[in-house]
Structure formats: structure tokens, C-alpha cells
Amino acid sequence: MTGLAGFMGAACPIPLDRYPTVQLAHGGGGRFSAQLVGEMFLAAFGNPALEVLHDGAVLDLPGGRLAFSTDSFVIKPRFFPGGDIGSLAAHGTLNDLAMCGAEPAAMSVGFILEEGLPMDELWRIVQSLGAAVRRAGVPVVTGDTKVVDRGSGDGIYINTTGIGVIPEGVEIAPTRARPGDVVIVSGEIAVHGIAIMSVRAGLEFETALESDSADLSGLVGRVLAAAGSDVHVLRDPTRGGVASALNEIARSAGAGVRIDERALPLGDEVRGACEILGFDPLYVANEGKFLAIVSPEAAGEVLRVLRADPLGERAAVIGEVVGDHPGRVFLRSSVGGMRVVEMLSGEQLPRIC
Amino acid sequence: MTGLAGFMGAACPIPLDRYPTVQLAHGGGGRFSAQLVGEMFLAAFGNPALEVLHDGAVLDLPGGRLAFSTDSFVIKPRFFPGGDIGSLAAHGTLNDLAMCGAEPAAMSVGFILEEGLPMDELWRIVQSLGAAVRRAGVPVVTGDTKVVDRGSGDGIYINTTGIGVIPEGVEIAPTRARPGDVVIVSGEIAVHGIAIMSVRAGLEFETALESDSADLSGLVGRVLAAAGSDVHVLRDPTRGGVASALNEIARSAGAGVRIDERALPLGDEVRGACEILGFDPLYVANEGKFLAIVSPEAAGEVLRVLRADPLGERAAVIGEVVGDHPGRVFLRSSVGGMRVVEMLSGEQLPRIC
């Protein structure tokens, strides 16, 4: 959370001595709701579109292709090394728009709060979300708040939905992966999932790992500016990890994907934790990494752009799209054998995002 | 739910003998998630944009003004006379877009499911949501599903977020209410709230009332086509009721609003229930009614258009915008006195939408 100290330290605009926790009335549509929105949310998200406080926002956007993406965040715990549910909710939707090839233009935020949530926790989360969208230069233009009775939620759930503008010449779709294409990952995998596991009740272990949760939209924009329509597929491997994301792409494209275990960027801490916990890092969630499937001619340039950015400095080619075994993903193991990489079956760790 | 019998009776595409309830894995990003999305959600919402199953949808929209609105639905109980959380989630966002003067163009749906939710309930809700957006002609183009552990939710919460296109010449904003404008309500007030109360645990009472939950976007479109920029403000008085909505408008516009108690369309059942329960119908939530503040010249035409539609047949002029007492709402009571109508303070009935 470097660089946010000034903003993040601001006092909660709701008087904590009078309202130490969220009340049902904060979702009731009356004075309490108006105070929460008018004082806390406007302080954190304020911009001209939001300040109208109408049932929705009015945006002026150019005609053409827009990306539209939604995500709900239910992560447990709400605060974790490297972030919290607020910054995660911002990054998640910014990244989903980026994975459509879009430049994020506006975001909505919907809160489902549980009666009794400490008001200062809400304030920290709201500030963190506000700081993340401000860094990305994307306004929160409309929102909604509901409060559920104690016992019917888990503190806070956040939905963010975003609109982005897809530039001319960008053509991202999972169906565009074609044999010969190169599979690139933007950095070390499995970091978010392992960081969350390290603080999850019942699983806690010592690690210096922090979640990689980050806004990738700026970096993706530079990749697209450099390689244009040679970038065929983009995907952030969140729930289900790299394995599930590649399986989805392989199915959509009707092509095979072959990856090389030795090429996977994997940190020592993550590798060690996976060995102890019995997890395969290919299935562990990421929040600040993406997969790019690009034409072989563009791979060098894409890697160069990625590695020039701190968010992509460990980017690597991890495999290729192949014509045989359409719809399947294969791994060449570090000892040379080949095995099928299935989609995640069941649930590795719930509530990871 | 008239007219939906054929669709609503379709068998659940997830085998109920194997998966009678929602599992954590249905939100895990692997095979179970893919089955839920690929079989249930595509069956109910299927359209070309959604079928791409990418991180977001790509829309082709004309340039110009877009409306963008989000709402989360946490209503209790999930099924109620006249609707359910699915149809409500569709109508709520269609109506919020309509209140911006927009023609709804696309919608996202985010589910937060609780482990253990009966799968057939989810299927009924998903069908109901699908039927409602289909009637409105608005595609669900992108979505998200999270599953939280048992005890951390309340069965199902739904976020819907919508994008709409605002036609040329339409100019809706709460700040546009001006002295002399006429305040119109599209029909009987307080129906949704009283219908929900009639089935809320601990409050149950006998009534034939059904929620007025309905998609108002078609009717609003006809009003705007007839009266154009003479329609200054639109607002659906949901949480907080007519009283809170008018207070918000009065504050935004810096004008006063005077309404006439005798003019309020109020059904006998609603009036009786309010008397018994001690509720003021001005504060009870609506889901199928809207307030229109229009220039006096256009009021007759707006009423004519409203009354020609079953959703607006009891539309009435209920008051006017005045220059004195800016920011306040006054009621002329049926016995002739005047009283201030405050914004809702506290919470009348939680989880009404």
C-alpha cells in the first residue's frame, strides 16, 4: 500500500463514537444511507458523475466497441498481506476489462454490508478501493449499498462492474488462439493464493509473501500498443489458476496447449508452500498476473514490454498452442514426461477473491 | 408470473439427484463452475455475447450518452407474492436505467450463493431473471458467480448492473425540477413493501396483495417519446418510498415540493395494512412505480400515455414543485393542514429489495 499513507490515514467521516458499526438503517434508503453515501463514499470516490447521486450515472463515451465486466468479491480474510477486499475489488474488474483489450473508463461499486461491521473497517476498505481506482485513473460513477442483518453475511461483499473502451485494431478473444502461437505469463504464478492461505484461519504459516493483487490495465495497454492484433488472447488466471484458464482457452479455440514445467516462473516461497500444503501451483489463484497468447512474430516484443515494467519483470514464455489434441492442455514435466493438465475439479480453497 | 408457464416449468439442467444443493466448488473456477455457467446460466440467459464466456462482454454501442447503474438484491424472503429475487433483480436495474432516461441495452449478473442453497431454487430464480430480461429484450451479456460457506450468506444475493443508451433530446436530472413543475406518480403506491411484509416471518398477515415489481422501461420510453425534454426528473421510489425520493429531488434541485394527500393513489388493502402496522405509505417501498416531474404544459400528455398502459392506469398528479422552502417536502393533509414530510429516518423494514 506504498504511497497511500496520506490518504489512507484520513479520519473516518462518519463519527465513530456515535456509529461504531454498520446499522441496518445504513441500507434503508433514508437519512443514514444518505449520510454513508454522502460523507464516506463521496469522500473516497468523489467525482462529478457520482456527485449527481441519481439512480445511475450518465457517461459520454465514443461509439464503437465497449467491454463490460462484473465481479463480486467475497474474499476471506478481508485484510491480507498485500491488499484487502477493497483494492482487490478495484483490481479485479480493472483487470477483467484489460483482458478484453479495453481501456477501463468507469466503474460501479455495490456493497453488501453485514449489520455490525466495524465502521472503521468499512472506511479502510472504501479508502483502499478509492485509492486503487484513483491510481488507475478510473472513476467510480455509480453505486449501491445494502445492509443485511447480523448472521446473514460475512462483514462485507463487494461487486464491481466496469465499462472500458476497446481501441481500434485490438481483437482479443479466446477463440483466436491458433497453432504456433506463443503462451506468455507476465510473472511468478500462484502468489495471491499462497499469500491468502498463509493468513487463512486454521492454515496460518510464516511467510514474507504478499498477494500480487495489482491493476494490470496500464501494462496491458502498453502490450497492445506494441503488438496490436498480434495479441490474440489475454486471460488473468484467478480462481482455478493457470491450469483452468488454459483449459478454457483450449476449449474455446479448439486447439491444444503445451506448457513446459521448467519455464513456469515460480518463486521459492511459493514452491515451498505448495510442497508443504500439497497444492499444485498451476491451480492456485493469481490476482496480478496474466496470460497472453500471441503470434510467434510478436512474442519478443511483448516480452520486452512486459519485462520493462515491475509488474512484468519475470514474464516468460511458458508454452505454445498446438494443432493436436484440441481442447486439451499438456505439461512437459521437468523430468521430460508429458501429462494432461485437467481443469480444476472441485474447490482448492474457497473465497480466494 | 403469468405467461411464463412454459419456460418456468423447464427441468433444471443440473442433475438434482447428484447436486441437490449448491456446493463451494460451484464457485471455484473449475469444472463445477463451468457446469453451472455452461448448463444453467446459458440455458436461462443464452445469447451470442454471453456464449463467448470471456472475462467480460464486448458490446457495440453508438457513441453518445450512456446510462450505467448497479443494484444488489438481498430481499427476504426470496420468493414473494408477485415475484422473486430473480425477477426483482432484473426489474430493479432496468428501472434504474429507465430513470436516467435510457433505453436498457445490456445487463450483467453477479450471484453470491450460499453453500447449501437448494439447486432447484437457484434454477427457479435464474429462470425468472432470464424471463424478465427476455420480456424486456435486454441481454445478460456477462456474469460472475461466487459461493460462500454455509452461514456466511443468506441463500442468494444478486447484483445486476446495466448499460443503457440515452436518446437525443432526453435530459433527465434531479437538478432539473423547477417551480411550477407537476409531480406525477405512475400508480398506486406502497404495494411492494406491503406485499413483502405480508410474507415476512413474524409479520405474516392475510392479503391478496402482490408486489408491483415490473419493468418500467418500455412505459418510460413511451412517456419520453411523447414529452421529450419536458420530462425533467424521473425517480423510482424504492427504499425509503415516495417521501425519501421527493426529499432527495428537492435537495438536488434546491426547490420545494408540495404534495396533496388526497391525490395519492392508495389501494384499500394497502391503506388497511398501513393502518394496522402503523406504517406511513409515503415511506413504504415500491418496485413498479415511478415519479415523473414534468413541465406543466406536458402533464396532460404524460398522464394520457401513462393511463393507456396497464402499468400506469392509476397514474395521478400528486403535487407540484414550488419556489419556497427549498429542499423541503410538504404534504397538504386530507383535512387541509400542511406538514413537513421528512426523509426516512432509520429503517422501516430491512431487506425489502
Boltz contact constraints between the chains, C-beta under 6 A:
constraints:
  - contact:
      token1: [A, 24]
      token2: [B, 347]
      max_distance: 6.0
  - contact:
      token1: [A, 24]
      token2: [B, 350]
      max_distance: 6.0
  - contact:
      token1: [A, 25]
      token2: [B, 346]
      max_distance: 6.0
  - contact:
      token1: [A, 25]
      token2: [B, 347]
      max_distance: 6.0
  - contact:
      token1: [A, 28]
      token2: [B, 347]
      max_distance: 6.0
  - contact:
      token1: [A, 29]
      token2: [B, 239]
      max_distance: 6.0
  - contact:
      token1: [A, 29]
      token2: [B, 240]
      max_distance: 6.0
  - contact:
      token1: [A, 29]
      token2: [B, 244]
      max_distance: 6.0
  - contact:
      token1: [A, 30]
      token2: [B, 240]
      max_distance: 6.0
  - contact:
      token1: [A, 30]
      token2: [B, 244]
      max_distance: 6.0
  - contact:
      token1: [A, 30]
      token2: [B, 343]
      max_distance: 6.0
  - contact:
      token1: [A, 30]
      token2: [B, 344]
      max_distance: 6.0
  - contact:
      token1: [A, 30]
      token2: [B, 345]
      max_distance: 6.0
  - contact:
      token1: [A, 31]
      token2: [B, 343]
      max_distance: 6.0
  - contact:
      token1: [A, 31]
      token2: [B, 345]
      max_distance: 6.0
  - contact:
      token1: [A, 55]
      token2: [B, 69]
      max_distance: 6.0
  - contact:
      token1: [A, 55]
      token2: [B, 96]
      max_distance: 6.0
  - contact:
      token1: [A, 55]
      token2: [B, 99]
      max_distance: 6.0
  - contact:
      token1: [A, 56]
      token2: [B, 67]
      max_distance: 6.0
  - contact:
      token1: [A, 56]
      token2: [B, 68]
      max_distance: 6.0
  - contact:
      token1: [A, 56]
      token2: [B, 69]
      max_distance: 6.0
  - contact:
      token1: [A, 56]
      token2: [B, 96]
      max_distance: 6.0
  - contact:
      token1: [A, 56]
      token2: [B, 100]
      max_distance: 6.0
  - contact:
      token1: [A, 57]
      token2: [B, 68]
      max_distance: 6.0
  - contact:
      token1: [A, 58]
      token2: [B, 65]
      max_distance: 6.0
  - contact:
      token1: [A, 58]
      token2: [B, 67]
      max_distance: 6.0
  - contact:
      token1: [A, 59]
      token2: [B, 66]
      max_distance: 6.0
  - contact:
      token1: [A, 59]
      token2: [B, 68]
      max_distance: 6.0
  - contact:
      token1: [A, 60]
      token2: [B, 65]
      max_distance: 6.0
  - contact:
      token1: [A, 61]
      token2: [B, 66]
      max_distance: 6.0
  - contact:
      token1: [A, 62]
      token2: [B, 63]
      max_distance: 6.0
  - contact:
      token1: [A, 63]
      token2: [B, 62]
      max_distance: 6.0
  - contact:
      token1: [A, 63]
      token2: [B, 63]
      max_distance: 6.0
  - contact:
      token1: [A, 65]
      token2: [B, 58]
      max_distance: 6.0
  - contact:
      token1: [A, 65]
      token2: [B, 60]
      max_distance: 6.0
  - contact:
      token1: [A, 66]
      token2: [B, 59]
      max_distance: 6.0
  - contact:
      token1: [A, 66]
      token2: [B, 61]
      max_distance: 6.0
  - contact:
      token1: [A, 67]
      token2: [B, 56]
      max_distance: 6.0
  - contact:
      token1: [A, 67]
      token2: [B, 58]
      max_distance: 6.0
  - contact:
      token1: [A, 68]
      token2: [B, 56]
      max_distance: 6.0
  - contact:
      token1: [A, 68]
      token2: [B, 57]
      max_distance: 6.0
  - contact:
      token1: [A, 68]
      token2: [B, 59]
      max_distance: 6.0
  - contact:
      token1: [A, 68]
      token2: [B, 142]
      max_distance: 6.0
  - contact:
      token1: [A, 69]
      token2: [B, 55]
      max_distance: 6.0
  - contact:
      token1: [A, 69]
      token2: [B, 56]
      max_distance: 6.0
  - contact:
      token1: [A, 69]
      token2: [B, 142]
      max_distance: 6.0
  - contact:
      token1: [A, 70]
      token2: [B, 108]
      max_distance: 6.0
  - contact:
      token1: [A, 70]
      token2: [B, 110]
      max_distance: 6.0
  - contact:
      token1: [A, 70]
      token2: [B, 142]
      max_distance: 6.0
  - contact:
      token1: [A, 70]
      token2: [B, 144]
      max_distance: 6.0
  - contact:
      token1: [A, 70]
      token2: [B, 161]
      max_distance: 6.0
  - contact:
      token1: [A, 71]
      token2: [B, 144]
      max_distance: 6.0
  - contact:
      token1: [A, 72]
      token2: [B, 110]
      max_distance: 6.0
  - contact:
      token1: [A, 72]
      token2: [B, 112]
      max_distance: 6.0
  - contact:
      token1: [A, 72]
      token2: [B, 144]
      max_distance: 6.0
  - contact:
      token1: [A, 72]
      token2: [B, 146]
      max_distance: 6.0
  - contact:
      token1: [A, 74]
      token2: [B, 146]
      max_distance: 6.0
  - contact:
      token1: [A, 74]
      token2: [B, 148]
      max_distance: 6.0
  - contact:
      token1: [A, 96]
      token2: [B, 55]
      max_distance: 6.0
  - contact:
      token1: [A, 96]
      token2: [B, 56]
      max_distance: 6.0
  - contact:
      token1: [A, 99]
      token2: [B, 55]
      max_distance: 6.0
  - contact:
      token1: [A, 100]
      token2: [B, 56]
      max_distance: 6.0
  - contact:
      token1: [A, 108]
      token2: [B, 70]
      max_distance: 6.0
  - contact:
      token1: [A, 108]
      token2: [B, 161]
      max_distance: 6.0
  - contact:
      token1: [A, 110]
      token2: [B, 70]
      max_distance: 6.0
  - contact:
      token1: [A, 110]
      token2: [B, 72]
      max_distance: 6.0
  - contact:
      token1: [A, 110]
      token2: [B, 159]
      max_distance: 6.0
  - contact:
      token1: [A, 112]
      token2: [B, 72]
      max_distance: 6.0
  - contact:
      token1: [A, 112]
      token2: [B, 157]
      max_distance: 6.0
  - contact:
      token1: [A, 142]
      token2: [B, 68]
      max_distance: 6.0
  - contact:
      token1: [A, 142]
      token2: [B, 69]
      max_distance: 6.0
  - contact:
      token1: [A, 142]
      token2: [B, 70]
      max_distance: 6.0
  - contact:
      token1: [A, 144]
      token2: [B, 70]
      max_distance: 6.0
  - contact:
      token1: [A, 144]
      token2: [B, 71]
      max_distance: 6.0
  - contact:
      token1: [A, 144]
      token2: [B, 72]
      max_distance: 6.0
  - contact:
      token1: [A, 146]
      token2: [B, 72]
      max_distance: 6.0
  - contact:
      token1: [A, 146]
      token2: [B, 74]
      max_distance: 6.0
  - contact:
      token1: [A, 148]
      token2: [B, 74]
      max_distance: 6.0
  - contact:
      token1: [A, 152]
      token2: [B, 154]
      max_distance: 6.0
  - contact:
      token1: [A, 154]
      token2: [B, 152]
      max_distance: 6.0
  - contact:
      token1: [A, 157]
      token2: [B, 112]
      max_distance: 6.0
  - contact:
      token1: [A, 159]
      token2: [B, 110]
      max_distance: 6.0
  - contact:
      token1: [A, 159]
      token2: [B, 159]
      max_distance: 6.0
  - contact:
      token1: [A, 161]
      token2: [B, 70]
      max_distance: 6.0
  - contact:
      token1: [A, 161]
      token2: [B, 108]
      max_distance: 6.0
  - contact:
      token1: [A, 161]
      token2: [B, 161]
      max_distance: 6.0
  - contact:
      token1: [A, 239]
      token2: [B, 29]
      max_distance: 6.0
  - contact:
      token1: [A, 240]
      token2: [B, 29]
      max_distance: 6.0
  - contact:
      token1: [A, 240]
      token2: [B, 30]
      max_distance: 6.0
  - contact:
      token1: [A, 244]
      token2: [B, 29]
      max_distance: 6.0
  - contact:
      token1: [A, 244]
      token2: [B, 30]
      max_distance: 6.0
  - contact:
      token1: [A, 343]
      token2: [B, 30]
      max_distance: 6.0
  - contact:
      token1: [A, 343]
      token2: [B, 31]
      max_distance: 6.0
  - contact:
      token1: [A, 344]
      token2: [B, 30]
      max_distance: 6.0
  - contact:
      token1: [A, 345]
      token2: [B, 30]
      max_distance: 6.0
  - contact:
      token1: [A, 345]
      token2: [B, 31]
      max_distance: 6.0
  - contact:
      token1: [A, 346]
      token2: [B, 25]
      max_distance: 6.0
  - contact:
      token1: [A, 347]
      token2: [B, 24]
      max_distance: 6.0
  - contact:
      token1: [A, 347]
      token2: [B, 25]
      max_distance: 6.0
  - contact:
      token1: [A, 347]
      token2: [B, 28]
      max_distance: 6.0
  - contact:
      token1: [A, 350]
      token2: [B, 24]
      max_distance: 6.0
